Amino acid sequence: LGVTTVDGTPLRIVTLFQGATDSAVALGIKPVGVVESWTEKPIYRYLRPALQGVTLVGLETQPSLETIALLKPDLIVASTFRHEKIYGLLSQIAPTIALDRVSEFKETVQMMGVALNREDKANEILSHWDRRVDSLRDRLKARFGERWPLSVSILEFREDHLRTYLPASFAGSVLSEIGFVWSRPESYTAGVMQKLTSKESIPVVDADLFFVLLRSDKPAVAQNYRDWQAHPLWQRLHAPQQHQVYPVDNV
């Protein structure tokens, strides 16, 4: 999948996963159709100014082929993982590129730059990114001196379990690039995240610093987070002891 050739410069594009929508906007293109966001429905607040009046084509997991066809797109950007089963139908509507790894945001920007005939803009976005990463890494080295690089854990609390995101995840890849390390890389299986259901496994996430992804809209999630924090094993971890626990907005 994803070898479709696209002629000329597509102007009417439909994006079927969040990263594709983001990348289109970053490249200066307003899609004619987008899938709904996961939270802050139907469109993430930060994207609303750029996407006013855009047609919603359903959920990322279940886009409406009928709605997409009515938009008469000249390019559809899909995800192999989500849309494999409907790829044939999508490509009958319009040339369709399906990206394999949606968390590889640089790849998405680059491939869309090629497909949309905006390679220069894509390269500009990525070199700006590199400059920001370099400058932040320098500031962190200066700030922490001998203690750098710090180890990090990215934790997300759900109603009944805890997820820890690994270096291969989107957030993990960003933090790795900045220079953070994982304290027990050998204990992680492949993949983007691990689910922990038992509080006995708390020591697995030990690190100098925690970023905690919180969905503030769910009381049960906040309660679960409080339960984990109250556990004696949690209180022995480095990050809580050194007051290096930072709640961050999921979006």
N, C-alpha and C positions, 0 to 999 in steps of 0.2 A: 504493500500500500504506500501511498504518498509519492508515487513517481509520476503522477499526472502532469502533463505539460500544460502550461497556461499561456495562451497567446496574448500579446499586448499587455495593457495595464488594466487589470480588473477594477471596476469602479463600484459594482454592486456586490459587496461581500457579506456572507452570513457566517458568524462565528459560533461554534457549538461547544466550546469550553472556555472557562474563565480566562485562562492565560492567553487564548487567541483574541479574546475581546480586548484585554489589556494591551496586547501587542499592537493590534490595529490602531487603537487610540494613540499609543505612543508613536506610531509611525505616521500619525496625522490623518488617519482615515476613519470616517464614521461608518460603521457597518450598517447595512439596511436591516439586518436582523441579528438578534443576540439571544442566547439562552438566559434564563433567570439566574440570579445570583443565589448562593447557598443560604445566606442570611441577609439582613437588611433588604429584604425582598421589595420589589422585583430586581432592582439594580443597586449595586453597592453605592453608598453616598458619594464616595470620591470619584465615581465614574458618571454620576448623574449629569453634571454640567455638559460633558462631552457627548452624552447619549440621549439628549432630549428628543422625544418623538420617535425613537427607534422602535421597530416592531419586535415584540417578544415572541420567540418561537417555541416556548415550552421549557421543560427542564433539561438540564444537561444529560440526565439519564434517559430522557424520553422526549426528544424534540419532535415537533409536529411536521411531518413531511408535507402535508397539505399547505400549511402556512408558509413553509420554506419555498414551495413551488410557486405560490402566488406572488412571492417577492421577485421572481425572475432573476435570481442571482447570477453573476458570471464567475463566482468562485465561492466554494464552501470550505471552511477550515474545520476539520473534525479531529477526534481523538481515536486512535486505533482501539484502545482499551474500552472506551465507552461505545463506539459506534460501528464496530466491526460488522455486526449483523445487518446493519442498514446501509453499509458502504455502497453496495451495488445500487440500491435505490437512490441514494444521494447523488451518485455520479451520473445517474440518468437525468437528474434535474440540472446539474451543472458540474463543471470540472471540480473535483473534490480532492483536497490534500488531507491525509490523515497522519497526525503526528504521533510517534510512538511513546514519547516520554513527556507528559505534560508538566512535570515539575522542573524539567530542564528549560528554564525560561529563556536562556540565551539562545538555545537552539530554536525555540519558537520564534523569537524576534528575527533571527537570521533567515530561517526558512520562509517566514512571511515577508521579509524584506525582498527575498528573491521572487516569490510568487506575485507580490504586489508591485514589482519593478521599483522598489525603493531601497536598494542595497546600500546606497550611500547613507541614507537616514538611519538604517539599521546599524551600520558600522559606527556612526556618530553616537548613537544611544549607548552602544556597548563600550566605546572608549571613554565616554563620560562616566559610565559605571566603574570601569577600571580605575579611573583617577580618584573617584570617591572612596573606593575600597582601599587603595594605597594610602590615601591621606588619613583615613580612619585607623588603619593598622598602625601607622606611625604615631598617631596620638595615643593609642592604647599602649604601645610599647613605652612611650615616654611616661605615661601615667602609672603603669604598673612595674616598670623597671625589671628587676630580677624575677618578679612573680609572673611575668608574661612568658609564655602564653597561659592564660587561664583555661581550666577545663569548664565545660558547660553542659547543662542538660536542658532540653526543651520539653516541658511537660504540659500536657493538656488533660484537664479533668473532665470526665463525662459523668453521667448520673451514677454509673455503677462500676467504673473502672478508671484507670489512669493510663494515658498513652505517653510514651516517650518517643520523640521524633529523632531519627538517626541521621548521620551525615548525608545520606542519599536523599533525604527529604528536601523540600524547597527551603525551609528555614535553616535546615542543617547545612545545606550547600553554601548558603550565604555566610553563615557563621564560620564555617571551615575556611572559606576564602579570605575572610577577615583575619583568620589566624587562631581562632579558638580551637581547642582540642577536646576529645571525648576521653573521660578518665579510664573507661574500661572497654576500649573498642573491641577487644577479643570476645567479650561476652555478648555482643550483638550478632544476631543472625542477619542475613541479607535483608533488604527491603527498606521501606521508608519509616516504619514505626513498629514499636513493640507495645502490646497491651499487657498491663499488669492488673490483675484482679485481686491479688492477695497483698495485704499490707506487709506481710513477711518479706516480700521482695523489694521493699523500699531501698535497701543498700545498693541495689543495682544502679540507681540513678544518681548516686553520690557525685558531686562535682563542686568546684569553687563557686559557681554561679548558676542560678536557675532563672530561666525565662518561663513564666507560667501563662499559658494561653487560656484566657477565661471567656466563656460566653455568659455575659452578665444577665442575659434574658432568662436564665433557667435557675430557679431557686434550688432545685435538687443538686445541681452542679456545685453551687456555692457551698451547700451542706456537705457534699462529698469531700470537697477541698478542705473544709474545716475538720472533718473526721481524720483525714490523712495527716493534717498538721498536728493534730492532738496526739498522734501515736508516738510513743517513746523513741522508736527507731528514727522517725523523721527528725526529732530534735537533736539526734547525734550527727546528722549530716553536716558537711562543711558549710554549704550555702546558707542554711537557716542559722547556723551558729555565728557566721560572719555577717549576717544581715545582708546577704547578697541574693535576695529573692525578688524578682521583678515581675509583677503581673503585667501582661501586655494584651492589648486588644487583638483578638483573633484575626480580624480583617486586616 
